[in-house]
Amino acid sequence: MKLRHYETFYLLHPDLSDEERTAVSEKLKQIIISGDGQLVKIDPWPLQKLAYRVQKQTQGYYVVMEYGASAESIIEITRRLRLDEGVLKFFTTKISQEFDAEALAKAREESAPPSETVETVEETLNSTQSTEKREEE
């Protein structure tokens, strides 16, 4: 079975509890896994103010899922999202025809800044600030 690289972005009702929001993600995760797919990430966002009303709601929780799945799994994910009353809106985008989890993980590692660089910048800022304080005194 051929896996393709997908991303699903969905908006959840603002009145859902943490457990209910997690349950929606878990259902979708189980569909992907049962269809021999692989989940790359689930990225839930905090409560956001919407640019316009969606089903009379002005706020909602966004969730981004990135995964590799078959076409049959996408059909089932779409069906489940349509049936779930807690989902206000959703869309699925095919990122590429081929899904290679190893290449994707390698690309993410290369694009992430090394933690040493971040510490060096912070140390430089702290030393500059302390130099400025000494000059003021």
N, C-alpha and C positions, 0 to 999 in steps of 0.2 A: 504494500500500500504506500502510495506516494504522499509525503507530508509537504505542506506548503506553509509558508511563514505568514501568520495573521496577527492583527492587533484589533481587539474589540474594546470600544470605549462606551461605557454606559453610565446613565444618570439615575441615581436612586432617590426615592422619596425622602424628604427631610425628616419625616416622623418615624422612620425606621430606627430600631435600636441597633447597638453594635452587633448583637448576636444575629439579628435578622440580616444585616448587611453582610456579615461574614458567611451566613448560610447561602446567600445568593452566589457569592464567589466560590464557595465549596461545591455547590451543585455544578457550576460551570467547569470547575477543575476536574470533577469526577467524569464529566462527559468527555473532556479532552483525554484524560488518562485511559478511560475505558475504550476509546477509539484508537488506542496505541499512539496517541500524540504526546508531545512534551511541552510542559509549561515553562516559560522562560521567566516571567515575572507577573505579579499582581501588585498594582500600585494604587491603593485607595487614597483619595484626597480628603481633606477635612471639609466640613460644611462650607459651601461656596454660595455667594449671591449670584443669581443667574442674570444674564444680560436682558432676557425677556421671559415672560411667563411661559411655563411648560405645564400643561394640564392644571392651570390655576395656581401653580407653585412658583414662588420667587427665589427659593433656595433649594439646594440639593447636594448630594454626595456623588462625585465623579469617581469612577474606577477604570483604570486602564489595565488590560490584560494582554500580554504578548506571549504567543505560543506557536507551536507547530502542530498542525492537525490535518486530517483528511477532509474532503468535501462533505462526506456524510456527517462528520462531527459538527461542521459549520451549520448544516441544516438543522441539527438537533439543538445547537446553542441558540440559533435564531428563534426556533419554536419555543424554547423555554423562556427566553427573554420577552417574547410577545405575550406569553401566558401569565407571567409574574406581574401582579398588580403593583409591586413595589418599584418596578423599573419604569421610569417615566419616558426615557428615550435611549436609543442605542444605535451604534453602527459598527460594522466590521470591515476592516480594510485588509486586502491581501497585499502584504509587503513584497513578497517575492514568490516565484514558482517553486523554488527549492528551499528546504529547511535543513540547515546543518547546525546543530546545537553546538558542536565543538568550535566551529569557525565563529559563531556568534559570541560565545564566551570569550574566545581569544580576542576578538575585536573590542569587546567591552573592557577587557583588562588593559589593552593598549590605549584606549581613549581616556581611561580614568587617570587623573593626576596622581602621582605617587605621594604617599602620605608624608615623606621626608620633605618634599617641596613646600607643602603647606606649613609644616613646622618651621622651616627656614624663614618663610615670609613672616610668620608670627614673631619669631625671635628677632628679626630685623626691625619690625615695627616697635617691639618693646624696647630695643636698644636705642632706637631713634627717639622715642618718647622720653626715655630716661635722660638722654643727652640734652633734650630741650628743657627738661625740668632743671637740670644742673645749670644751664646757661641763664635761666630766669632767676636763679638764686644768686 
